[in-house]
């Protein structure tokens, strides 16, 4: 299994907008894709900003490509998400899950 990690930052005022975008638009789309195995959105408030870490789980790197396109490292940030964020990573990182604790 593959974990795809991506980070973005928002102001405290716009953070709820990004959170809503992720839960109401991004996650439903991901659930439609073969090989998608789950999603988490982590939030950390500090230094006047809110940092988000999106962790999505995938069956394989090929299933990631069904979402990202040919280059799985390219971050996919829709216009609504961009509008809510003050900055974000242009790339995503991928980790092979070697132990899941269950």
N, C-alpha and C positions, 0 to 999 in steps of 0.2 A: 504494500500500500504506500501511497505517496501523500505527504503533507505539503501543501502549497501555502507559503507565508508571504504576506504583503502588509505594509504599514502605510498609514496616512495620519495626518494631523488636522484638527479643526479647532476653531475657537470654541469656548464653552457655549456661546450662543448658537453656533451652527452644528455642534456635535449631535444634538437630537435629530437634526435633519439627515445627517449621514447615517445614523443608526437606523432610522426609519427606512431610508432608501435601501440599505443592506437587507433588512428583514422583510420588507414588502416587495422589493423588486429583484434584487440579486439572488437571494436564496430560492424563491420560487422558480427562477430560470435555471439555477443549478440543479434543482431536483428533477428537471426534465431531461438531463443529460445522462446518457449511459456511462456508468463507471463512477459517478459522483457518489460519495459515501458519507457526507456530512459536512457541516460548516459551523464554525465558532467565530464570534466577533468579540474580541477582548478590548477592554477600555481602561485607560490609565489617565487620570487627571493629575496635572502637575505643571508648574512653571507657567501658568497662565494659558496652557493649551490642553487639549485632550488628544491623546494618541490612541489610535485604533490599530489593532493587529488582527487581521483576518486570516483565519486558518481554515483551509478547505481540504477535505480528504478525498482521495481519488484511488481508484483501483490500480491504475498504472499511469505512466507518463503519456501514453497514447490517449488515455481518457482525458488527461489535462488538455491535450491538444484540441479535443472536441470543444473545449471552452475558449482556449487562448488563441487558437490558430497554430500554424506550423511552428512558430517559435514559442515554446512554453514559458520562457522567461519574461516575455512582454506582459506588463501589467495591463489589465483591462479595467479602465475606470470610465464609466459612462458619464455623459454631461451632467446629469443630476448629481452624481457623486462628486464630480469635480467642483461643482458650484458650492457644495457644502464643506469642502476641504480647503485648508490654507496651504497645505503641501502634501505630497505623497510620493512614494517610491515609483519610479518608472519601470522597475523590474520586480519580479516575484522570485522567491527562492524556493527550492524544492528539496525535501528531505525524504529519504526512504525510511519508513517506519520499521524498525527492527525488533521492537518490543512494545506491546500496547498495555500491559499490566492486567489484562483480563484473563 
